[in-house]
Amino acid sequence: MKNRDLTPSPFFLELEKAKAETLAKSDESVLPFVDLTVSSPMRVGFPFELGSAVDAVKEEFNGWDTNPAGTLKAREAVSEYYRSRGGNFSAEQIILTASTSEAYSILFKAFCDPGDVILTPLPGYPLLDTLAELEHLECAPYFLKLSRTGSGKERRGDFRFALDADSLLTAPERSKILLLVSPHNPTGHCVSRTEWNEAVSFCEKNGLVLVVDEVFGDYGFSEDVKRTWEFLGQSAVSPKCPIVWLNGLSKICGSPQVKLGWMAVYAPEDIRESIHEKLEFVADAYLSVSSMAQALAAPLLEQSAAYESKVRERIRTNWKTLRDAFPSKYCPDVMGGWYAAIRLGTDDEELTLRLLREKQVLVQPGFFFDFEEDGWVVVSLLQPPEVFVAAVQRLK
């Protein structure tokens, strides 16, 4: 890491230049600038009202609990969050962290040694590679493949990304963690029951820990989209591998600034104690979750369902706009989350720059997420519907 070249690539230097030029002339342009890379609801009219929550618990801010898993009250609030959505995690299964990124760091320290391998999805979010590199680990890919829905004569015209289970078979020998992201950024893929069973079976046979990043878990687009812990509860046989779900207030409450995430941990009974000991040993070395964040967990999570409902309504509306504008072959089904991928041409770098300079729309190039094919761009579904409609017309 110490010798890593941190100089921005020529493309990103060119992109920043084009963005500055676009913003400079936005007042005189007939096409106002639209940012379709926006990642936070806070920036598009959905701030979470923190005042009442702070007033309710501010007397707890001066408390301090050295429990490496976090305060019991905060962990009970997380347990209630799951219970309100049909989940079944006790407070004893919850370990609080300052963020999902920190949760990854704890997992990597607890279960891996330098040189070990994390299996991550491609396309995928590049932060995962950075987090692994910082722990002196390597990432090896498995793939989400674009395929048509249905099978045989029932095959329909819709396209979506799906887990290529065969690609798991190429996993290096030193693989220690299989990471699922559901809903997935940036494809909107959500893990099906069949895919879940394949992932669990793979981890059981190869002695891996299964980690599920579900920070967008509450933003499924239909009742057909399941949380993966629902499959756990419906299985006749309990998994024989440890499973850790990651989540936090960043997406649930649109409040990344509060800095509170967590791990919800399942482990077979014979290794349950040792798994928790490993995770809490690492967490105890940092004790990074502030008293303020832990005190705010209960009042914020109590309001989370109402907040998510408003955000979910917008992203579903914008997804319909996008789907109506582009055939499924070029804009595959999004099952959840607030990003969508579109294949608009043959060169995503050129596309991104041209859309910015000619149409005043900022998108993310597909190479940033390691799409197998060129020509993909990724857009956020968070902008107000009237702004999103105008941007989609320019994309067309």
Secondary structure, DSSP 8 states (H G I E B T S, - for coil): -TT------HHHHHHHHHHHHHHHTTTT-SS--EETT---GGGGT-----HHHHHHHGGGTT-----TT--HHHHHHHHHHHHHTT----GGGEEEES-HHHHHHHHHHHH--TT-EEEEEES--THHHHHHHHTT-EEEEEEEEEEESS-GGG--S-EEEEEEGGGGGG--TTEEEEEEESS-TTT-----HHHHHHHHHHHHHHT-EEEEE-TTTT-BSSTT---HHHHHHH-SS--SS-EEEEEEHHHHSS-GGG--EEEEEE--TTTHHHHHHHHHHHHHHH--S-HHHHHHHHHHHHHHHHHHHHHHHHHHHHHHHHHHHS-TTTS----BSSEEEEE-SS-HHHHHHHHHHHH-EE-EEGGGGT-SSSSEEEEES-S-HHHHHHHHHHH-
